[in-house]
Amino acid sequence: GVISRKDKLLMVLALLTALHQGEAMHMYAEIARNEGATGEEVRDAMRVGILFSGGPGIVAASGAAVRFGQD
């Protein structure tokens, strides 16, 4: 496809954040990192999800954001 696997995984992360799926976020964040996503890209994808879900998204993203806080 036109969109890279890494970018698709970052989209999944944004969706999982919006849906408050913390455990799945950890898994997909790790997969995205293995596909070459930086910590900054992972955090940015989560921020997109937070924009659509507010407080619950912040809670879901907090554990994954800490885990991927450093490149």
Stockholm file with secondary structure:
# STOCKHOLM 1.0

chainA/1-71         GVISRKDKLLMVLALLTALHQGEAMHMYAEIARNEGATGEEVRDAMRVGILFSGGPGIVAASGAAVRFGQD
#=GR chainA/1-71 SS CCSCHHHHHHHHHHHHHHTTCHHHHHHHHHHHHHTTCCHHHHHHHHHHHHHHHCHHHHHHHHHHHHHTSCC
#=GC SS_cons        CCSCHHHHHHHHHHHHHHTTCHHHHHHHHHHHHHTTCCHHHHHHHHHHHHHHHCHHHHHHHHHHHHHTSCC
//
